[in-house]
Amino acid sequence: MPKTQRVAVALSIVNFALLVGLILSHVPSAFATQASLPVLRGRALEIVDAQGRVRASITINAPTTVGSTTYPENVLLRLTDPKSGPVVKLTAAANGAALGLSDDAQGGIQLYARDTGSFVRVVDRLGRTQVLRP
């Protein structure tokens, strides 16, 4: 067998051995990754569009007091339009839940299910408000 042919056979064997080694080294790690990471965990989640604007977010907000009203800790899911205005808000807190659906103006619908009572608030584009209670 000529020398160049022996070198080619030797390189082929080395390449095959490296290929087998690489394949075997990745197979166990793929299964280990699936078994050890079943949940995505974090303190907040943001989804951004191609321009880098936040279009969806899930956040945990600490208790706050605005004026004389105290709001408990809550989880907020917010979906925004391309202009970054909130269009959908869903919140869950110790005192209940709320869902807000807004249009691109100032109108929208707010649904509340709270420990103090449930109601629906409808606001038209002119700012007129109607509250519906059971």
N, C-alpha and C positions, 0 to 999 in steps of 0.2 A: 504494500500500500504506500503510495507516495506521501511525502511529508505534509503537503498542503491538505491532502484528503484526511490525514490523521488529525490535523489541527481543526478542520471543519467538523469532524465527528466529535472531537473533544469539546469544542465550543457548543455544539448542539446538545450534548449530554449535560453540560453545565447550565445552559439556558433552560433545559427541561427541568433540572433539579431546582433551579431558582423559581420557575413557574409553579411547580408543585408546592414548594415552600411558601410562596406568597398566597396561594389559594388556601392552603391549610391554616395559615396564620390568620386569615380573615374570617373563616367560617365560624370558629368558636366566638369571636368577638361580636359578630352580628347577632347570634343567639343571646349572648350575655347582655347586649344593649337592649334588646327587646324585653328581656325578663326584668332588668333592673330599672327601667325608666317607663313605667306604665302611665305616669301622670306628669303633666306639665305644671310646675308650681312656680309661683312668684307673688309679688305684692300688687302688681298691676299688669295689664296687657294693653298694648296699643297696636292697631293695624293702620298702616299708612298707605297712601296712594303713590303713584309714580312721581308726584311732585314733592313727596315727603310730608304731606298734610295728614294729620291724624284723622281718620275717617270712622274708626270705631275704637272704643276703649272700655275697659272694665277696671274700676278703681274702688278702693275701700276708703271711705272718708271718715275721719275722726268726728266725735261729737262736737257740735258748734252751737254758739248762741248768737242769733242775729236779732238785734233790738231786745225785746223781752222774751223771744221765743227760743227755746232750746231744742235743737234737733239731735236725735241720737246717731250713733255710728251707723253707717249704711254702706251698702254695696250698690254701685251705680254702673249700669250699662248705658253707654251713650253712642248713638249713631249719628253722623253728621253728613250734611250735603256737601257738594264740591266747594261751596263758599265757606265751609267750616262752621256753619250754623247748626246747632243741635236740631235734629228732626225727630228722633226717637230717644226717649229717656225711660229707663226702667230701673226702679230703685226698690231695694228690700231693706227693711230696718226692723228693730225690735217692736216698733209700734205699728207695723203693717207694711204695705207696698203701694207703689204708685206707678202709673204708666202715663207718659206724656207723648202726644203725637202733634207735631207742629207743621204748619205750612211755611212757605218762604217769607210770609209777612209776619204779623204778630198774632195770627189766629191759631187755633188748635183745640185739641181735646185732652183733658186730663182726667184720668180715672184713679180714684183713691179707695183703698180698702184698708182702713185703719182701725185701731182699737177704739177710737172715739166715734166711728161711724163711716159708712161708705157713701160716696157720692161721685157724680160726674160733673165736671165744669167744662162748658163750651164757650170759647171766645172767638168772635168773628173778626174779620180784618179791620173793622172800625173800633175794636176794643170793647164792644158790648159783650157782657158776660151773662151766662145763664147757668144756674146750678140746679142739678136734678138730684133729689134725694128720694130714697125708697119710702 
